[in-house]
């Protein structure tokens, strides 16, 4: 049984079919990229896994647990975290405070139960802060711990958001356009960070991404959506040469980029 299994998933908004019969599986520690034209259903797929949208058909199972009728916060306690294309940070809070927000569910559901047992809230806070600072150090952003998030350079804010998603040690990370706003060098560094997360934590990662160099460089498999349906799926090299995929999405622009 795969770590994450999505079977025959369908999502509609009124009369609009956003996803139709989409099936996929993700192994523990696997990196799966989801690509496709605008409106292909990529964000809807993420929202279905998170619980942000209602599912009309099919199933989503994480380690055998059915998620389709599970509340959003319950899914988070299972170890699912997400970043967004548009930065979702509190600009007047420090970078550290923003990252600590990623631990709030764990704090209240047992990660720091030993501290709670002894009634030492300070001990609980210290352990949370140590965890957050450790992740910041690993991502090279500890220098900004006390800086308001809104004052930081864009790429640093991206790393703060990634740290917030990572601090709870998730089993599944959903990364929505993580390279958005980054230049070529910054995107290469991001690719190294994503591969490090998989190696260090064993986290399964699904990313929606338009930068095909990043996709082809870090993904174990690529899923291509078009008009809410699965067009193709497979290793990056095979997807790159798939004529249907080239016509629907990659096209001449990718070939010209040297892919």
C-alpha positions as YAML, in Angstrom:
chain: A
units: angstrom
residues:
- id: 1
  name: UNK
  ca: [0.00, 0.00, 0.00]
- id: 2
  name: UNK
  ca: [1.30, 3.45, -0.93]
- id: 3
  name: UNK
  ca: [1.84, 6.13, 1.67]
- id: 4
  name: UNK
  ca: [-0.69, 8.48, 0.04]
- id: 5
  name: UNK
  ca: [-3.36, 7.07, -2.25]
- id: 6
  name: UNK
  ca: [-5.84, 9.15, -4.23]
- id: 7
  name: UNK
  ca: [-8.41, 7.13, -6.14]
- id: 8
  name: UNK
  ca: [-10.85, 8.40, -8.78]
- id: 9
  name: UNK
  ca: [-11.02, 11.88, -7.22]
- id: 10
  name: UNK
  ca: [-13.66, 14.27, -8.53]
- id: 11
  name: UNK
  ca: [-14.30, 17.86, -7.46]
- id: 12
  name: UNK
  ca: [-16.91, 20.23, -8.91]
- id: 13
  name: UNK
  ca: [-17.83, 23.85, -8.30]
- id: 14
  name: UNK
  ca: [-21.42, 24.21, -9.38]
- id: 15
  name: UNK
  ca: [-21.47, 22.92, -12.95]
- id: 16
  name: UNK
  ca: [-17.70, 23.26, -13.39]
- id: 17
  name: UNK
  ca: [-15.69, 20.05, -13.09]
- id: 18
  name: UNK
  ca: [-12.34, 20.99, -11.57]
- id: 19
  name: UNK
  ca: [-11.09, 17.39, -11.20]
- id: 20
  name: UNK
  ca: [-12.47, 14.30, -12.89]
- id: 21
  name: UNK
  ca: [-11.43, 10.78, -11.92]
- id: 22
  name: UNK
  ca: [-7.87, 11.65, -10.86]
- id: 23
  name: UNK
  ca: [-5.89, 8.80, -9.29]
- id: 24
  name: UNK
  ca: [-2.33, 8.86, -8.01]
- id: 25
  name: UNK
  ca: [-0.11, 7.41, -5.32]
- id: 26
  name: UNK
  ca: [2.90, 8.77, -3.47]
- id: 27
  name: UNK
  ca: [5.46, 6.71, -1.59]
- id: 28
  name: UNK
  ca: [7.01, 7.72, 1.70]
- id: 29
  name: UNK
  ca: [9.87, 10.11, 1.01]
- id: 30
  name: UNK
  ca: [8.95, 10.50, -2.66]
- id: 31
  name: UNK
  ca: [8.96, 13.83, -4.51]
- id: 32
  name: UNK
  ca: [6.04, 14.15, -6.94]
- id: 33
  name: UNK
  ca: [5.66, 17.22, -9.13]
- id: 34
  name: UNK
  ca: [2.22, 18.22, -10.42]
- id: 35
  name: UNK
  ca: [2.28, 20.31, -13.59]
- id: 36
  name: UNK
  ca: [-0.19, 21.52, -16.15]
- id: 37
  name: UNK
  ca: [-1.62, 24.65, -17.77]
- id: 38
  name: UNK
  ca: [-3.42, 27.28, -15.72]
- id: 39
  name: UNK
  ca: [-6.83, 25.96, -14.69]
- id: 40
  name: UNK
  ca: [-5.75, 22.32, -15.01]
- id: 41
  name: UNK
  ca: [-6.82, 21.52, -11.43]
- id: 42
  name: UNK
  ca: [-3.47, 21.60, -9.65]
- id: 43
  name: UNK
  ca: [-4.49, 23.88, -6.77]
- id: 44
  name: UNK
  ca: [-7.81, 22.06, -6.47]
- id: 45
  name: UNK
  ca: [-5.91, 18.82, -5.98]
- id: 46
  name: UNK
  ca: [-3.95, 20.41, -3.13]
- id: 47
  name: UNK
  ca: [-7.13, 21.85, -1.63]
- id: 48
  name: UNK
  ca: [-8.77, 18.44, -1.73]
- id: 49
  name: UNK
  ca: [-5.87, 16.83, 0.13]
- id: 50
  name: UNK
  ca: [-5.90, 19.66, 2.71]
- id: 51
  name: UNK
  ca: [-9.68, 19.57, 3.09]
- id: 52
  name: UNK
  ca: [-10.19, 23.11, 1.82]
- id: 53
  name: UNK
  ca: [-12.73, 21.94, -0.78]
- id: 54
  name: UNK
  ca: [-15.47, 19.31, -0.71]
- id: 55
  name: UNK
  ca: [-14.93, 16.14, -2.72]
- id: 56
  name: UNK
  ca: [-17.83, 14.83, -4.80]
- id: 57
  name: UNK
  ca: [-16.30, 11.46, -5.60]
- id: 58
  name: UNK
  ca: [-13.36, 9.20, -4.92]
- id: 59
  name: UNK
  ca: [-11.12, 8.79, -1.90]
- id: 60
  name: UNK
  ca: [-7.94, 10.16, -0.33]
- id: 61
  name: UNK
  ca: [-6.07, 7.89, 2.07]
- id: 62
  name: UNK
  ca: [-2.95, 8.63, 4.08]
- id: 63
  name: UNK
  ca: [-1.35, 5.51, 5.53]
- id: 64
  name: UNK
  ca: [-4.72, 3.81, 5.10]
- id: 65
  name: UNK
  ca: [-6.72, 6.53, 6.88]
- id: 66
  name: UNK
  ca: [-9.59, 7.96, 4.84]
- id: 67
  name: UNK
  ca: [-9.33, 11.74, 4.64]
- id: 68
  name: UNK
  ca: [-12.19, 12.81, 2.40]
- id: 69
  name: UNK
  ca: [-14.61, 13.60, 5.24]
- id: 70
  name: UNK
  ca: [-11.95, 14.53, 7.81]
- id: 71
  name: UNK
  ca: [-11.78, 18.10, 9.14]
- id: 72
  name: UNK
  ca: [-8.89, 20.32, 8.05]
- id: 73
  name: UNK
  ca: [-7.30, 20.49, 11.51]
- id: 74
  name: UNK
  ca: [-7.51, 16.72, 11.90]
- id: 75
  name: UNK
  ca: [-5.58, 16.26, 8.68]
- id: 76
  name: UNK
  ca: [-2.93, 18.63, 9.96]
- id: 77
  name: UNK
  ca: [-2.48, 16.53, 13.09]
- id: 78
  name: UNK
  ca: [-1.70, 13.55, 10.84]
- id: 79
  name: UNK
  ca: [1.36, 15.43, 9.59]
- id: 80
  name: UNK
  ca: [0.17, 17.25, 6.45]
- id: 81
  name: UNK
  ca: [1.54, 20.77, 5.93]
- id: 82
  name: UNK
  ca: [1.37, 23.23, 3.06]
- id: 83
  name: UNK
  ca: [2.92, 26.38, 1.65]
- id: 84
  name: UNK
  ca: [1.10, 28.78, -0.65]
- id: 85
  name: UNK
  ca: [1.96, 30.55, -3.89]
- id: 86
  name: UNK
  ca: [1.20, 33.86, -2.19]
- id: 87
  name: UNK
  ca: [3.15, 34.25, 1.03]
- id: 88
  name: UNK
  ca: [0.92, 33.68, 4.07]
- id: 89
  name: UNK
  ca: [3.09, 35.25, 6.76]
- id: 90
  name: UNK
  ca: [2.14, 37.74, 9.48]
- id: 91
  name: UNK
  ca: [4.31, 40.70, 8.42]
- id: 92
  name: UNK
  ca: [4.52, 42.43, 11.84]
- id: 93
  name: UNK
  ca: [5.41, 39.22, 13.70]
- id: 94
  name: UNK
  ca: [9.03, 38.12, 13.85]
- id: 95
  name: UNK
  ca: [10.31, 35.36, 11.62]
- id: 96
  name: UNK
  ca: [10.60, 33.12, 14.69]
- id: 97
  name: UNK
  ca: [7.01, 33.81, 15.77]
- id: 98
  name: UNK
  ca: [5.76, 32.98, 12.29]
- id: 99
  name: UNK
  ca: [7.62, 29.69, 12.32]
- id: 100
  name: UNK
  ca: [6.34, 28.82, 15.80]
- id: 101
  name: UNK
  ca: [2.82, 29.00, 14.38]
- id: 102
  name: UNK
  ca: [3.63, 25.77, 12.59]
- id: 103
  name: UNK
  ca: [3.82, 24.02, 15.98]
- id: 104
  name: UNK
  ca: [0.54, 25.18, 17.50]
- id: 105
  name: UNK
  ca: [-1.37, 21.99, 16.67]
- id: 106
  name: UNK
  ca: [1.45, 19.77, 17.90]
- id: 107
  name: UNK
  ca: [1.67, 21.68, 21.15]
- id: 108
  name: UNK
  ca: [-1.98, 21.03, 21.84]
- id: 109
  name: UNK
  ca: [-2.03, 17.42, 20.68]
- id: 110
  name: UNK
  ca: [0.86, 15.82, 22.48]
- id: 111
  name: UNK
  ca: [4.24, 16.74, 21.03]
- id: 112
  name: UNK
  ca: [5.11, 18.53, 24.24]
- id: 113
  name: UNK
  ca: [2.84, 16.49, 26.52]
- id: 114
  name: UNK
  ca: [5.61, 15.83, 29.04]
- id: 115
  name: UNK
  ca: [6.02, 19.56, 29.61]
- id: 116
  name: UNK
  ca: [2.27, 20.02, 29.96]
- id: 117
  name: UNK
  ca: [2.13, 17.12, 32.44]
- id: 118
  name: UNK
  ca: [4.43, 18.99, 34.78]
- id: 119
  name: UNK
  ca: [2.53, 22.21, 34.28]
- id: 120
  name: UNK
  ca: [5.63, 24.03, 33.02]
- id: 121
  name: UNK
  ca: [4.42, 26.22, 30.18]
- id: 122
  name: UNK
  ca: [7.82, 27.84, 29.96]
- id: 123
  name: UNK
  ca: [9.45, 24.47, 29.34]
- id: 124
  name: UNK
  ca: [6.97, 23.82, 26.55]
- id: 125
  name: UNK
  ca: [7.77, 27.18, 24.99]
- id: 126
  name: UNK
  ca: [11.50, 26.56, 25.25]
- id: 127
  name: UNK
  ca: [11.22, 23.22, 23.48]
- id: 128
  name: UNK
  ca: [9.11, 24.76, 20.73]
- id: 129
  name: UNK
  ca: [11.58, 27.60, 20.29]
- id: 130
  name: UNK
  ca: [14.53, 25.21, 20.18]
- id: 131
  name: UNK
  ca: [12.80, 23.17, 17.49]
- id: 132
  name: UNK
  ca: [12.06, 26.28, 15.44]
- id: 133
  name: UNK
  ca: [15.58, 27.66, 15.78]
- id: 134
  name: UNK
  ca: [17.03, 24.31, 14.75]
- id: 135
  name: UNK
  ca: [15.03, 24.40, 11.51]
- id: 136
  name: UNK
  ca: [16.02, 28.02, 10.94]
- id: 137
  name: UNK
  ca: [19.68, 27.08, 11.33]
- id: 138
  name: UNK
  ca: [19.32, 24.21, 8.86]
- id: 139
  name: UNK
  ca: [17.76, 26.55, 6.29]
- id: 140
  name: UNK
  ca: [20.32, 29.29, 6.91]
- id: 141
  name: UNK
  ca: [17.85, 31.89, 8.20]
- id: 142
  name: UNK
  ca: [18.55, 31.97, 11.93]
- id: 143
  name: UNK
  ca: [20.02, 35.46, 11.50]
- id: 144
  name: UNK
  ca: [16.50, 36.86, 10.99]
- id: 145
  name: UNK
  ca: [14.86, 35.29, 14.05]
- id: 146
  name: UNK
  ca: [13.89, 38.64, 15.59]
- id: 147
  name: UNK
  ca: [13.18, 40.54, 12.37]
- id: 148
  name: UNK
  ca: [9.59, 41.32, 11.38]
- id: 149
  name: UNK
  ca: [8.70, 38.96, 8.54]
- id: 150
  name: UNK
  ca: [7.46, 41.84, 6.40]
- id: 151
  name: UNK
  ca: [10.89, 43.51, 6.49]
- id: 152
  name: UNK
  ca: [12.75, 40.52, 5.06]
- id: 153
  name: UNK
  ca: [13.84, 40.01, 1.44]
- id: 154
  name: UNK
  ca: [11.38, 37.99, -0.61]
- id: 155
  name: UNK
  ca: [13.47, 34.82, -0.82]
- id: 156
  name: UNK
  ca: [14.10, 34.87, 2.94]
- id: 157
  name: UNK
  ca: [10.36, 35.13, 3.51]
- id: 158
  name: UNK
  ca: [9.95, 32.07, 1.28]
- id: 159
  name: UNK
  ca: [12.39, 30.22, 3.52]
- id: 160
  name: UNK
  ca: [10.49, 31.36, 6.63]
- id: 161
  name: UNK
  ca: [7.29, 29.96, 5.17]
- id: 162
  name: UNK
  ca: [9.06, 26.71, 4.32]
- id: 163
  name: UNK
  ca: [10.47, 26.54, 7.87]
- id: 164
  name: UNK
  ca: [6.98, 27.01, 9.30]
- id: 165
  name: UNK
  ca: [5.75, 24.07, 7.25]
- id: 166
  name: UNK
  ca: [8.75, 21.97, 8.23]
- id: 167
  name: UNK
  ca: [9.02, 22.68, 11.96]
- id: 168
  name: UNK
  ca: [6.32, 20.16, 12.91]
- id: 169
  name: UNK
  ca: [8.27, 17.40, 11.11]
- id: 170
  name: UNK
  ca: [5.47, 16.62, 8.62]
- id: 171
  name: UNK
  ca: [5.07, 13.31, 6.86]
- id: 172
  name: UNK
  ca: [3.61, 15.05, 3.78]
- id: 173
  name: UNK
  ca: [4.42, 18.55, 2.50]
- id: 174
  name: UNK
  ca: [2.41, 20.27, -0.22]
- id: 175
  name: UNK
  ca: [4.45, 23.03, -1.86]
- id: 176
  name: UNK
  ca: [2.43, 25.40, -4.05]
- id: 177
  name: UNK
  ca: [4.68, 27.18, -6.58]
- id: 178
  name: UNK
  ca: [7.66, 27.31, -4.19]
- id: 179
  name: UNK
  ca: [9.96, 28.96, -6.76]
- id: 180
  name: UNK
  ca: [7.51, 31.75, -7.59]
- id: 181
  name: UNK
  ca: [9.36, 35.09, -7.54]
- id: 182
  name: UNK
  ca: [12.82, 33.49, -7.51]
- id: 183
  name: UNK
  ca: [15.59, 33.92, -10.04]
- id: 184
  name: UNK
  ca: [17.50, 31.02, -11.61]
- id: 185
  name: UNK
  ca: [20.19, 30.80, -8.91]
- id: 186
  name: UNK
  ca: [17.65, 31.05, -6.10]
- id: 187
  name: UNK
  ca: [15.57, 28.31, -7.71]
- id: 188
  name: UNK
  ca: [18.61, 26.01, -7.88]
- id: 189
  name: UNK
  ca: [19.23, 26.59, -4.18]
- id: 190
  name: UNK
  ca: [15.57, 25.87, -3.45]
- id: 191
  name: UNK
  ca: [15.90, 22.55, -5.26]
- id: 192
  name: UNK
  ca: [18.78, 21.61, -2.97]
- id: 193
  name: UNK
  ca: [16.69, 22.53, 0.08]
- id: 194
  name: UNK
  ca: [13.75, 20.40, -1.06]
- id: 195
  name: UNK
  ca: [16.00, 17.39, -1.65]
- id: 196
  name: UNK
  ca: [17.61, 17.98, 1.76]
- id: 197
  name: UNK
  ca: [14.19, 17.96, 3.44]
- id: 198
  name: UNK
  ca: [13.41, 14.60, 1.87]
- id: 199
  name: UNK
  ca: [16.79, 13.18, 2.88]
- id: 200
  name: UNK
  ca: [16.77, 14.59, 6.41]
- id: 201
  name: UNK
  ca: [13.16, 13.97, 7.41]
- id: 202
  name: UNK
  ca: [11.94, 11.28, 5.01]
- id: 203
  name: UNK
  ca: [9.05, 13.59, 4.14]
- id: 204
  name: UNK
  ca: [6.91, 12.89, 1.09]
- id: 205
  name: UNK
  ca: [6.67, 16.07, -1.00]
- id: 206
  name: UNK
  ca: [4.16, 17.07, -3.65]
- id: 207
  name: UNK
  ca: [4.89, 20.30, -5.44]
- id: 208
  name: UNK
  ca: [2.89, 22.28, -7.94]
- id: 209
  name: UNK
  ca: [5.45, 24.11, -10.03]
- id: 210
  name: UNK
  ca: [5.82, 25.95, -13.35]
- id: 211
  name: UNK
  ca: [9.61, 26.01, -13.42]
- id: 212
  name: UNK
  ca: [10.31, 22.91, -15.46]
- id: 213
  name: UNK
  ca: [14.04, 22.94, -14.74]
- id: 214
  name: UNK
  ca: [13.23, 22.59, -11.05]
- id: 215
  name: UNK
  ca: [10.62, 19.93, -11.73]
- id: 216
  name: UNK
  ca: [12.91, 17.85, -13.91]
- id: 217
  name: UNK
  ca: [15.85, 18.27, -11.52]
- id: 218
  name: UNK
  ca: [14.32, 17.11, -8.24]
- id: 219
  name: UNK
  ca: [11.23, 15.00, -8.95]
- id: 220
  name: UNK
  ca: [11.01, 11.24, -8.75]
- id: 221
  name: UNK
  ca: [7.82, 11.33, -10.79]
- id: 222
  name: UNK
  ca: [5.74, 13.96, -12.59]
- id: 223
  name: UNK
  ca: [1.95, 14.06, -12.82]
- id: 224
  name: UNK
  ca: [0.49, 16.13, -15.67]
- id: 225
  name: UNK
  ca: [-3.05, 17.48, -15.36]
- id: 226
  name: UNK
  ca: [-5.07, 19.02, -18.15]
- id: 227
  name: UNK
  ca: [-8.69, 20.16, -17.93]
- id: 228
  name: UNK
  ca: [-8.97, 18.51, -14.51]
- id: 229
  name: UNK
  ca: [-7.91, 15.07, -15.73]
- id: 230
  name: UNK
  ca: [-4.68, 13.11, -15.63]
- id: 231
  name: UNK
  ca: [-2.92, 13.47, -18.96]
- id: 232
  name: UNK
  ca: [0.27, 11.60, -18.13]
- id: 233
  name: UNK
  ca: [2.38, 10.35, -15.22]
- id: 234
  name: UNK
  ca: [5.87, 8.96, -14.97]
- id: 235
  name: UNK
  ca: [9.58, 9.67, -14.47]
- id: 236
  name: UNK
  ca: [10.75, 13.15, -15.55]
- id: 237
  name: UNK
  ca: [12.66, 11.89, -18.59]
- id: 238
  name: UNK
  ca: [9.61, 10.10, -19.97]
- id: 239
  name: UNK
  ca: [7.28, 13.03, -19.29]
- id: 240
  name: UNK
  ca: [9.72, 15.35, -21.02]
- id: 241
  name: UNK
  ca: [9.45, 13.30, -24.21]
- id: 242
  name: UNK
  ca: [5.68, 12.69, -24.07]
- id: 243
  name: UNK
  ca: [4.20, 14.26, -27.20]
- id: 244
  name: UNK
  ca: [0.80, 14.80, -25.56]
- id: 245
  name: UNK
  ca: [2.45, 16.64, -22.69]
- id: 246
  name: UNK
  ca: [4.50, 18.79, -25.05]
- id: 247
  name: UNK
  ca: [1.39, 19.79, -26.93]
- id: 248
  name: UNK
  ca: [-0.66, 20.49, -23.81]
- id: 249
  name: UNK
  ca: [1.91, 22.19, -21.62]
- id: 250
  name: UNK
  ca: [5.64, 21.94, -22.16]
- id: 251
  name: UNK
  ca: [5.63, 22.73, -25.83]
- id: 252
  name: UNK
  ca: [8.29, 24.51, -27.81]
- id: 253
  name: UNK
  ca: [9.19, 26.86, -24.96]
- id: 254
  name: UNK
  ca: [10.58, 24.00, -22.89]
- id: 255
  name: UNK
  ca: [12.54, 22.58, -25.80]
- id: 256
  name: UNK
  ca: [14.04, 25.98, -26.47]
- id: 257
  name: UNK
  ca: [15.08, 26.22, -22.83]
- id: 258
  name: UNK
  ca: [17.36, 23.24, -23.32]
- id: 259
  name: UNK
  ca: [15.15, 20.67, -21.57]
...
